[in-house]
Amino acid sequence: MTINIIWAFFAVIAIGIAYWLRSRPLVKNKQWRDFTAFSLFMLFAAALSVALIMEASLPNPADLLFRLSGFYIRWLLTGIPGE
């Protein structure tokens, strides 16, 4: 557990350095939309990286896709109700 916390700390530091290096030109050129999108993606990446390092159980996104695609395929095969 202690080793994971150390690795998570290093991951946050590395992501922070990358964020600082890549966001400076966006702020300098006043590209606020790009800066906002970049910040949100980096925040999501940092949270996901720390969760994976800390071995948190994350839901599998493929399960939702299989459920949705299964519903869609059944709908295609059976047709539209009421026809």
MOPEDA-V295499 format. One line per field, one symbol per residue. ss: DSSP state (2 for helix, 1 for strand, 0 for the rest). phi: phi as a letter, one per 40 degrees, with the letter a starting at -180 (. if undefined). burial: + if it has 9 or more other ideal C-beta (glycine too) atoms within 8 Angstrom, else -. Layout:
ss=???
phi=???
burial=???
//
This chain:
ss=02222222222222222222222222220002222222222222222222222000000022222222222222222200000
phi=.ccccccccccccccccccccccdcccccfccccccccccccccccccccccccfccbccccccccccccccccccccgccgc
burial=---++-++--++--+--++--++--++-------+--++--+--++-+++++++-----------------------------
//
